[in-house]
Amino acid sequence: MLQRFENFISKNSLFNKEQALLLGLSGGADSICLFHLLQKGGFNFSVAHCNFQLRGEESNGDEKFVLELAERYKVKVFSIRFDTKAVSLKEKKGIQELARDLRYKWFKDLMKQHHFEYLLTAHHQTDNLETMLINALRGTGIKGLHGIPLNESNIVRPLMFTKRDEILAYLSKNGHTYREDSSNASDYYLRNQIRHSVLPELNKVQPEAEQRFFETSQKVKAFELMCESIIKEKWEGMIESMDGNLKIDLNALNKLEYQALFLFNNLQSYGFSWPQIEDILNVSQIGKKVISNEYELIKERDFLQLQLLESVLDSELVIVNKEDNVFKIGGQSIEIHIHNNNFKPDFTQKDTLFINVDNLSFPLSLRLWQDGDRIRPLGMEGYKKVSDILTDKKVENSKRPSFIIVQQYDKELIALLPLVISENHKIEANTKSILSISINMA
């Protein structure tokens, strides 16, 4: 298995033996397998263990097992305890969602403090198959069918070449012990129901089900990226920004075979439903409109006009097109520049953020942040509330209302000025155009 492991890492250019890696180690079979493969392969890694204190002495036993294992192999270990139930009641979040948020936030902090390049998790082909089935049962779109990503941002899943049965066989053959989570035996969760009842029958029909589903998930992901690129190109070719509103060319739209699906795909993020999209496309009445929480879509003779509702426009809002400019909002001056070619951003500049223009869709908008705003901070897998970011940054309550959001026209948050940019729009080695945005008190 070690040879397959190293070949898989090399083939997919996941990481190398010199890079600093952080392994999330629960003590279960999957992460223990990954621990021993990394150790035998001579990789440079440390481990991190979360004790969520949800299973009493069993949770403490997991923690003790991980600490002793790390000490035995001279691997640096980080460990933390969370009072998960108390935090769940306080924040009114489900236990599973909260545990995931706590875990990944702590991992992110460790990576930043200790300069780890990648976080490794022990997801494998069986996990991937279960996830695809769960998403399909819930009526997912194409995004749910690409399964668990092999790598995204700085999170890597190097066991995606194997499945659960092979992991257990490897551990047994090499005499490696691990901890068994008692909750895995319960059918309370849908994942366990699929694991215990569906997968055994599926493997009778197709013994290579995990591998086949993994291959399919990779094709779906590639197809999704290709479709997004084509859709974005077609969409940008039929829209025009005018005075902060968006005009959608009906003649160009009518040439498409799947008009409603295409329009829904691009307007879903504005809060419009499938029936609303069908409604406005199927009537010939000029002036017909459909309304979401913040936007209205109006049918004209040759185009659809997307615009903010008057109630939203009453609040302070600035529309940004793809050109250098200076804006005033919330008593502050915002200066924006687009840089091309060999521009090298100075990340030490105070109150200036640098954003990858290559995957931005203009126009952008600037506004004061609101309750409920969420952004995917640089280096994070999931999204985080702006209010929580301001709390983490110890921003005084009196100063919080003045912080400004940079938002893409599809409502995706690009940046929180001047603190955070989105992981989705970070500067990369192949970035061609960079947007610098500076904020100063007017």
N, C-alpha and C positions, 0 to 999 in steps of 0.2 A: 504493500500500500504506500510505503514511503516514496517509492519511485514514481508511482502514479500521481501522488501528491505534488512532488517537485516538478514533474512534467506539466501538470495542469497549471501550476503557478507560472512556469516559464512560458507555456503556450499562450496564456492570456495576459502576460506581462502584469501580474498582480502586484508583486513586490520582489525585493531581493534580500540576500542574507545580511547586507550591511545596514539596511534601513531599520529604524527603531519602530517596533510594533507593539501594540497593546492588545492583549487577548482578554475578552470578556469571559471569565471562567466561573461557571455556576457550580461545577463539581459533578454535573450529570455526564452521561456517557459521551455525548457529542463533543462537548467542550474539552473533556478529558482526552478524547482521541486527538483532537486538534493540538492540545498541549504537548502530547508525546511526539506527534509528528514534527512539530516545530522544534522540540528539544533534540530529537534524533537528527533532524536536518541541519542543525547548527544555526538556526535563525536567531536574530537579536530581538528578543521579546521579553516583555513583562506581563504580569497578569493583574486583573482587577476583579474583585468579587463584591457583589451587593448582597447584604443580608436584609431582606424586607420584613423579617420578623413576623411572618404570616403563618408559619407552621411550628411555632414553639421551639422545642428542643431539636426538632428535625432541621430547622433553619440554622440553629447554632451549630449543629453537627456538620452541616454543609460548610459553614465558614471555617470550622476547625480543620476539616479535611483539606480544604484548599490551602490554608496557611501552612499546614504540615507538608503538603505536597511541594509547595513552592520552596520551602526551606530545604527539603530533601534534595531537590535538584538545583539549589542555589539560584533560583529565579526571583527577581524582585517582585514583590506583591503589594498591591494596594487593596484595602478593605474598608467598607463603610457599612453602617447600620442605618436603616430608615424605619421610623415609626409609621409604617405605611397606612395602617387603619386610621390612625388619628389624623394624618394629613388628608386622607380620603374624605373623612367626615367634614373637615374644615373647608376643603376646596370643592366639595360636592362632586368628586370625580370617581369613576369606577376604579376598582382596585387594579385591574389589568392595565388599563390606560395609564393610570398614575404611576405604577411600577415601571412601565416602559419609559415614561417621561423622566422620572427620577434617575433611572439607570443611564439613559443616554446623555442627560445633562451633566451627570458626574463624569462619565467617560470623556465628554467634550472638555470639561475643565482639566482633567488629568492630561489629556493630549496637549492642551495649550501650555500647561505649567511645565511639563516634562519633555516637550518637543517630540512627541510620538508622531510618526508620519501616517500610520494607518491603524484603524481599529479593526480587529478581526473578530467575527462572530462565527459560530459553528453551525450555521444553517446548512442543510444538505438537500439532496434531491428529493427525499421523502417529505421534508418540510415544504419544499417547493410544490410538490404534487398536492399536498393537503391544502396549501394556500390557494392554488388554482381552483380546486374543487369547491372550497368555501366561497370564494368570490363568484364562481359560476352559479352556485345555489342561491346566492344573494342577488342575482340579476345584474352582475357587473357589466361594465362596458369593456372596451379593448384594454384599458389600463389595468384591469384586474386580472387579465389573462396572461400578462407577461410574468406573473409569479414574483418570486423574490429576486431582486437584482443581484447579479454576480458581484458587481462593484458599483458604488454610487458615491460620489464625492470622495471622502477618505475612509469609507466603510467597505471592507472586503470580506467575502465569504468563500474561503479557499477549499471548503469541503463539498462544493457543489459538483464534484466529480464522482461522488459516492452516495450510498444510501444507508438507511438506518441499520439494516441487517448486516451489511458489510462492516459497519463501524463496531457493532457488538461482537462480530466474529473476530475482528482485529484485536479488540481489547481482551477477549477471552484467550486467544492464541498467545498473546504476549504477557498474560497475567496482570494486566492493569486493572485496578479496582476503580470504582466510581460510585457516586451517590444516586439513589433512585428517589425521585420526587413522588411521594405517595399520591399526590393529586393526579398523576398521570394514569392511575388505574380507574379514575372516576369517569363516567360518561356525562358529567354535568356540562362540559364544554363541547361545542360542535366539533372542534378539532379532534377531540378524543373519540367522539362517536365515529367520525370518518376513519380515524386510525385503527379503531378496534373492529369495526363492522364492514366498512367499505373497502379499505385497502387489501385485506386478505382475499376477498373475492375478486377484486380487480387483478391482483397478481396471479390468480389462478388462470385468468383469461390471457393475461400478458405479463409474463415474469419480468420483462424489462420495462414495466410501466413507468417507474421513476425516471429512467434514462430517456424514454420517449417523451414524457411530459417536459423534462428539462430541455430537450432539443426543441420541442414545440414552443416553449416559453421564450427561448432565445430568438426564434424566428418571429414570434409575435412582437417582441421588443424591437427588433430591427424593422419590422413592417410598420410598427407604431411611429418610430422615428422618421421613417420615409414618408408616411402619411402626413405627419405633422409638418414636415418641410414643404410638401406639395400644397397642403391646405393653407399654410401661411403665405406661400407665394401667390396662390390664387386669390386669397382674401385681400392681400395688400394691393393686388391689381384691380380690385373692384371697389375699394373704399377711398374716400377723400375726406380729409379733415378741413373743416371750414368753421371759423369762429368758435372752436372748441366742440363743435358737433361733428358727428360722423355721418357721411353720406354713402349709402350702399347702392351701387349701380344695379338696378333691376334687370336691365338688358343683359348684363354679364351674368347675373345670377340665374336668369331664365335659361341660359345655355347649358347649365349643369343638369345632369340626369337626376341627382338627388338633392334638390334645392333645399327642402325642409331640413334634411339631416345636416347638410353643410352649414346652413344658417344657424341652426340650433347649436352645432358644435362651437361656433364662434360667438354666439350671444348668450350661451348658458351662464357664463360667468357674470353677466350683467343682471342675472336674476330672472330671466325669461324662461317660461316653461315650454315644453313641446306643444301643448294645445295652443298656446299663444302664437308660436311661430307658424303653425299650420293655419291658424285663424287669419293672420295678417297676409299670408301668401295666397289664401284661397278666396279672398274677397277682392272685388274690383273697385270698391268705394274709395275715392280719393279723400284723404283726411282721416281714414280709419287709424286708430292707435291702440296699442296694447301697452300696459304699464307694469313695471316691476317696482320694487321698493324704492329705487333711486332713479330709474331711467324710464323714458317713454320712447317707443318706436312708432314712427308715424309714416303712413303710406302716402307717397306723392306719385305723380304720373310716371316718372322714370326712375325714381329712387326711393329708398327707405331712409328716413332720417332718425338717427339715434342721438338722443340728447338727455342731459340731466333734467330731472324735474325741477320746477321753479323753487320748490321748498328746499331742495338740495343746493340750488344755485344761490339761495339767500345766504348760505354760509360761505366763508372765505375759500376761494378756489382759484388756482392759476393753471392755465393750459400751456404746456411746453412742447414746441415743435422741434424738429431736428436742426437746430441752429443755435449759435452762441447768443446769449441774452442775459439780462439782469432783471430779476423780479423782486417785488416787495410782497411779503405775506407775514401776517402775525407780528408786525413791527420789526421784521428782519429782512435783510437784503440777501437774495440768493443769486449767485453768479454761476452760470453754466457755460462750459466750453466743450466742443467736440474735437478730439485730437486724433490724427491719423499717423500712419507710417511709423517712424522711429521714436515716438513720444515715450518717455520713461517716467512713470508716475513716482512722485516723492511721497511715500506713505507716511513719512514723519510730519507732513504738513498738518498743522492743527486746524480743525474745523473744515477739512476737505476730504471728500470721499471720491473714489475712483470706481467707475462702473463699466462693465463690458457692454459696448453698444451693439456688438454683432448679433445678439439674440434679443434685442429690445424691439418692441413695437410702439412706434410713436403714433399719436401724441401721448406724452406723459402728463400727469397732473400733480400739482403740489397742493397740499392742504394740511391743516392741523390734524393731528392724530385724534382718533375717537376710540371709545371703549369698544372692545371686540376686535380691533385691528390685530392681525397676526402676520408675522413675517418669518421666513426661514433664515435665521442668522448664519453668517459665514461659518462654515465648518460643522454645521448641524444637519442631521438627517431630517428631523421633524420641524414643525412650525412652533412659534412661541408668541405669546401675547406681548404686545408692545408695553402694556402696563407692567408686566413681569420684568421686562428688560430694564425699564426705568427704575424699578425697585432694586434689581441686581446692581445697577450702576449707582445706586444711592443718590438719585436725583431728588432734590428737595421738592415737596409737594407744591410749593408756590411757583416753581419753575416748570413743572411738568406740562401745563397746558400749551406752552409755546413751542413744543417740539413738532417738527414738520415731517410729513410722509411724502415720499416720492412714489407715485403709483402709476402702473401701466394702464392703458386704456381698458384692458380686460379685467381690471381691478386687482391684479397681482401687485403686492407691495414690493417695491424695488429697494427702498432704503428708508431708514429712520435717521434723519439728519440731527446731529452730525455723528451718530454713534455706530450705526450698523448698516451693512449692505447685505442683500440677499445672497445666499449661497448659489442661487440659480443664475446670478449675474456677476460672478466674480471674475477678476482678470486672470487669464490663463496664458500659457506660453504662445499660443497661436492666435491670440486676440488681435484683431486688425484695427479696431477703432475703440477709443476710450472716452468716456464722458467724465469730466471732472466737475464736481459740484461743491461750491464753497458757500458757507453761511456766515454772515456777520450781522451784528446788531446795527440796525439803521440809525 
